Amino acid sequence: MGLAGWIIAMALQAGALPSLPAPPSLPCWIEGRWVSEEAEGKWTEENWTGCRAQTMLGTGRGGRADAVTSYEFMRIARNENGDLMFYGSPFGNPAAAFRAVKAGPAEVVFVNPNHTYPQRIRYWMEDGMLLAEASMIDGSKPQAWRYKRVAVK
């Protein structure tokens, strides 16, 4: 161990340096198949893999009756700096990256203030349902979904 490492180790042992906060955990609580049935035959689904190798993969699609009108490929993982990130690729477009600014046992918020829309993506659990919202960074122009967990067929 070099001198700098020894000094840091002694300072930590003495309690002189604050410990760094642990990086936020992946939101493993969103694992599963989620469906939102809306008015006039509209529906939306999200499917999320479990947490493995610090990565979650997701797919989403929406439509009306038997027609798919939107789809997205998603990934939640750490970037090269260790930041928790959401990568969204709607309609197969190049993925947009959003960094987690809040993460807990029942809520995660990702932001990218430079993205046109959305700039904020929020997931949270409430009464056994998965809620999702896409909006501008200040919460304006919200689009919201209420998903029920369904068994995988």
Short mmCIF file of the C-alpha atoms (twelve columns), coordinates in Angstrom:
data_MODEL
# 
_entry.id   MODEL 
# 
loop_
_atom_site.group_PDB 
_atom_site.id 
_atom_site.type_symbol 
_atom_site.label_atom_id 
_atom_site.label_alt_id 
_atom_site.label_comp_id 
_atom_site.label_asym_id 
_atom_site.label_seq_id 
_atom_site.Cartn_x 
_atom_site.Cartn_y 
_atom_site.Cartn_z 
_atom_site.pdbx_PDB_model_num 
ATOM 1   C CA . MET A 1   0.000   0.000   0.000   1 
ATOM 2   C CA . GLY A 2   1.370   3.414   -0.918  1 
ATOM 3   C CA . LEU A 3   1.535   6.375   1.441   1 
ATOM 4   C CA . ALA A 4   -1.712  7.900   0.124   1 
ATOM 5   C CA . GLY A 5   -3.574  4.604   0.593   1 
ATOM 6   C CA . TRP A 6   -2.171  4.239   4.129   1 
ATOM 7   C CA . ILE A 7   -3.253  7.802   5.044   1 
ATOM 8   C CA . ILE A 8   -6.779  7.224   3.704   1 
ATOM 9   C CA . ALA A 9   -7.032  3.857   5.511   1 
ATOM 10  C CA . MET A 10  -5.939  5.451   8.810   1 
ATOM 11  C CA . ALA A 11  -8.339  8.367   8.364   1 
ATOM 12  C CA . LEU A 12  -11.232 6.021   7.629   1 
ATOM 13  C CA . GLN A 13  -10.348 3.880   10.636  1 
ATOM 14  C CA . ALA A 14  -10.299 6.976   12.829  1 
ATOM 15  C CA . GLY A 15  -13.611 8.169   11.396  1 
ATOM 16  C CA . ALA A 16  -12.046 11.334  9.975   1 
ATOM 17  C CA . LEU A 17  -13.395 10.858  6.438   1 
ATOM 18  C CA . PRO A 18  -17.080 10.353  5.714   1 
ATOM 19  C CA . SER A 19  -17.896 7.170   3.867   1 
ATOM 20  C CA . LEU A 20  -19.227 7.591   0.363   1 
ATOM 21  C CA . PRO A 21  -22.902 6.778   -0.147  1 
ATOM 22  C CA . ALA A 22  -23.537 3.426   -1.759  1 
ATOM 23  C CA . PRO A 23  -24.607 3.678   -5.400  1 
ATOM 24  C CA . PRO A 24  -28.350 3.162   -5.843  1 
ATOM 25  C CA . SER A 25  -29.521 -0.391  -6.364  1 
ATOM 26  C CA . LEU A 26  -31.248 -1.525  -9.509  1 
ATOM 27  C CA . PRO A 27  -35.050 -1.337  -9.192  1 
ATOM 28  C CA . CYS A 28  -35.505 -5.122  -9.051  1 
ATOM 29  C CA . TRP A 29  -39.067 -4.563  -7.816  1 
ATOM 30  C CA . ILE A 30  -40.202 -3.777  -11.395 1 
ATOM 31  C CA . GLU A 31  -39.352 -7.296  -12.566 1 
ATOM 32  C CA . GLY A 32  -42.236 -9.038  -14.288 1 
ATOM 33  C CA . ARG A 33  -45.016 -8.527  -16.795 1 
ATOM 34  C CA . TRP A 34  -47.141 -5.407  -16.372 1 
ATOM 35  C CA . VAL A 35  -50.297 -4.469  -18.296 1 
ATOM 36  C CA . SER A 36  -52.411 -1.316  -18.392 1 
ATOM 37  C CA . GLU A 37  -55.882 -1.569  -19.917 1 
ATOM 38  C CA . GLU A 38  -57.268 1.832   -20.836 1 
ATOM 39  C CA . ALA A 39  -60.483 3.269   -22.251 1 
ATOM 40  C CA . GLU A 40  -61.611 2.573   -25.809 1 
ATOM 41  C CA . GLY A 41  -59.554 -0.615  -26.138 1 
ATOM 42  C CA . LYS A 42  -56.165 1.042   -25.620 1 
ATOM 43  C CA . TRP A 43  -53.506 -0.979  -23.792 1 
ATOM 44  C CA . THR A 44  -49.855 -0.761  -22.785 1 
ATOM 45  C CA . GLU A 45  -47.469 -3.472  -21.576 1 
ATOM 46  C CA . GLU A 46  -43.998 -3.516  -20.058 1 
ATOM 47  C CA . ASN A 47  -41.971 -6.643  -19.434 1 
ATOM 48  C CA . TRP A 48  -38.842 -6.501  -17.251 1 
ATOM 49  C CA . THR A 49  -36.241 -9.172  -16.608 1 
ATOM 50  C CA . GLY A 50  -34.873 -9.707  -13.144 1 
ATOM 51  C CA . CYS A 51  -31.666 -8.124  -11.896 1 
ATOM 52  C CA . ARG A 52  -28.692 -10.090 -13.106 1 
ATOM 53  C CA . ALA A 53  -25.143 -8.893  -13.711 1 
ATOM 54  C CA . GLN A 54  -26.244 -5.352  -12.721 1 
ATOM 55  C CA . THR A 55  -28.567 -5.183  -15.739 1 
ATOM 56  C CA . MET A 56  -32.322 -5.272  -16.327 1 
ATOM 57  C CA . LEU A 57  -33.796 -5.541  -19.811 1 
ATOM 58  C CA . GLY A 58  -37.263 -4.332  -20.693 1 
ATOM 59  C CA . THR A 59  -39.651 -4.246  -23.598 1 
ATOM 60  C CA . GLY A 60  -42.736 -2.137  -23.957 1 
ATOM 61  C CA . ARG A 61  -45.542 -1.974  -26.453 1 
ATOM 62  C CA . GLY A 62  -48.847 -0.232  -26.729 1 
ATOM 63  C CA . GLY A 63  -51.803 -0.306  -29.009 1 
ATOM 64  C CA . ARG A 64  -55.521 -0.432  -29.541 1 
ATOM 65  C CA . ALA A 65  -57.435 -3.710  -29.912 1 
ATOM 66  C CA . ASP A 66  -55.190 -5.987  -32.029 1 
ATOM 67  C CA . ALA A 67  -52.948 -3.234  -33.457 1 
ATOM 68  C CA . VAL A 68  -49.529 -2.335  -32.008 1 
ATOM 69  C CA . THR A 69  -48.997 1.429   -32.292 1 
ATOM 70  C CA . SER A 70  -45.796 1.835   -30.277 1 
ATOM 71  C CA . TYR A 71  -42.895 -0.243  -28.984 1 
ATOM 72  C CA . GLU A 72  -39.665 0.319   -27.061 1 
ATOM 73  C CA . PHE A 73  -36.561 -1.568  -25.995 1 
ATOM 74  C CA . MET A 74  -35.230 -0.566  -22.559 1 
ATOM 75  C CA . ARG A 75  -32.247 -1.288  -20.339 1 
ATOM 76  C CA . ILE A 76  -31.391 -0.313  -16.787 1 
ATOM 77  C CA . ALA A 77  -27.693 -0.707  -16.022 1 
ATOM 78  C CA . ARG A 78  -24.638 1.119   -14.734 1 
ATOM 79  C CA . ASN A 79  -22.542 3.241   -17.066 1 
ATOM 80  C CA . GLU A 80  -18.744 3.343   -17.070 1 
ATOM 81  C CA . ASN A 81  -18.812 5.780   -14.105 1 
ATOM 82  C CA . GLY A 82  -21.036 3.492   -12.023 1 
ATOM 83  C CA . ASP A 83  -24.128 5.720   -12.429 1 
ATOM 84  C CA . LEU A 84  -27.471 3.930   -12.563 1 
ATOM 85  C CA . MET A 85  -28.932 4.599   -16.013 1 
ATOM 86  C CA . PHE A 86  -32.124 4.020   -18.010 1 
ATOM 87  C CA . TYR A 87  -31.633 3.569   -21.753 1 
ATOM 88  C CA . GLY A 88  -34.774 3.836   -23.873 1 
ATOM 89  C CA . SER A 89  -35.008 3.044   -27.565 1 
ATOM 90  C CA . PRO A 90  -38.546 3.734   -28.826 1 
ATOM 91  C CA . PHE A 91  -39.405 2.399   -32.287 1 
ATOM 92  C CA . GLY A 92  -35.866 0.986   -32.589 1 
ATOM 93  C CA . ASN A 93  -34.266 4.454   -32.570 1 
ATOM 94  C CA . PRO A 94  -30.835 4.943   -30.983 1 
ATOM 95  C CA . ALA A 95  -31.107 4.705   -27.204 1 
ATOM 96  C CA . ALA A 96  -31.455 7.864   -25.124 1 
ATOM 97  C CA . ALA A 97  -29.703 7.763   -21.737 1 
ATOM 98  C CA . PHE A 98  -31.267 8.988   -18.467 1 
ATOM 99  C CA . ARG A 99  -29.348 9.067   -15.154 1 
ATOM 100 C CA . ALA A 100 -30.974 8.044   -11.862 1 
ATOM 101 C CA . VAL A 101 -31.357 10.995  -9.499  1 
ATOM 102 C CA . LYS A 102 -33.500 9.137   -6.971  1 
ATOM 103 C CA . ALA A 103 -33.667 5.425   -6.246  1 
ATOM 104 C CA . GLY A 104 -35.235 3.569   -3.363  1 
ATOM 105 C CA . PRO A 105 -37.134 0.420   -2.469  1 
ATOM 106 C CA . ALA A 106 -40.302 1.549   -4.287  1 
ATOM 107 C CA . GLU A 107 -39.359 4.486   -6.535  1 
ATOM 108 C CA . VAL A 108 -36.759 5.383   -9.136  1 
ATOM 109 C CA . VAL A 109 -36.434 8.632   -11.101 1 
ATOM 110 C CA . PHE A 110 -34.228 9.043   -14.184 1 
ATOM 111 C CA . VAL A 111 -33.492 12.382  -15.876 1 
ATOM 112 C CA . ASN A 112 -31.887 13.754  -19.009 1 
ATOM 113 C CA . PRO A 113 -32.391 17.541  -19.191 1 
ATOM 114 C CA . ASN A 114 -30.904 17.632  -22.709 1 
ATOM 115 C CA . HIS A 115 -33.459 15.232  -24.199 1 
ATOM 116 C CA . THR A 116 -36.342 16.763  -26.145 1 
ATOM 117 C CA . TYR A 117 -39.087 14.615  -24.553 1 
ATOM 118 C CA . PRO A 118 -39.306 13.050  -22.115 1 
ATOM 119 C CA . GLN A 119 -36.702 14.551  -19.805 1 
ATOM 120 C CA . ARG A 120 -37.811 12.661  -16.699 1 
ATOM 121 C CA . ILE A 121 -38.916 9.037   -16.325 1 
ATOM 122 C CA . ARG A 122 -40.320 7.914   -12.993 1 
ATOM 123 C CA . TYR A 123 -41.387 4.444   -11.826 1 
ATOM 124 C CA . TRP A 124 -42.949 3.752   -8.434  1 
ATOM 125 C CA . MET A 125 -45.013 1.130   -6.655  1 
ATOM 126 C CA . GLU A 126 -48.344 1.995   -5.066  1 
ATOM 127 C CA . ASP A 127 -50.923 -0.456  -3.719  1 
ATOM 128 C CA . GLY A 128 -49.349 -3.366  -5.609  1 
ATOM 129 C CA . MET A 129 -49.407 -1.515  -8.921  1 
ATOM 130 C CA . LEU A 130 -46.482 -0.247  -10.977 1 
ATOM 131 C CA . LEU A 131 -46.950 3.395   -11.904 1 
ATOM 132 C CA . ALA A 132 -44.888 5.114   -14.577 1 
ATOM 133 C CA . GLU A 133 -44.683 8.702   -15.719 1 
ATOM 134 C CA . ALA A 134 -42.786 10.422  -18.510 1 
ATOM 135 C CA . SER A 135 -42.586 14.216  -18.413 1 
ATOM 136 C CA . MET A 136 -40.454 17.274  -18.840 1 
ATOM 137 C CA . ILE A 137 -37.846 17.823  -16.106 1 
ATOM 138 C CA . ASP A 138 -40.227 20.149  -14.209 1 
ATOM 139 C CA . GLY A 139 -43.073 17.611  -14.340 1 
ATOM 140 C CA . SER A 140 -44.976 19.369  -17.115 1 
ATOM 141 C CA . LYS A 141 -46.456 17.470  -20.079 1 
ATOM 142 C CA . PRO A 142 -46.893 14.260  -18.077 1 
ATOM 143 C CA . GLN A 143 -47.930 10.947  -19.602 1 
ATOM 144 C CA . ALA A 144 -48.856 8.371   -16.958 1 
ATOM 145 C CA . TRP A 145 -49.526 4.639   -16.845 1 
ATOM 146 C CA . ARG A 146 -50.953 2.363   -14.133 1 
ATOM 147 C CA . TYR A 147 -49.839 -1.225  -14.572 1 
ATOM 148 C CA . LYS A 148 -51.170 -4.377  -12.950 1 
ATOM 149 C CA . ARG A 149 -48.820 -7.328  -12.597 1 
ATOM 150 C CA . VAL A 150 -49.959 -10.299 -14.653 1 
ATOM 151 C CA . ALA A 151 -48.769 -13.880 -14.731 1 
ATOM 152 C CA . VAL A 152 -46.445 -14.791 -17.565 1 
ATOM 153 C CA . LYS A 153 -48.236 -17.138 -19.990 1 
# 
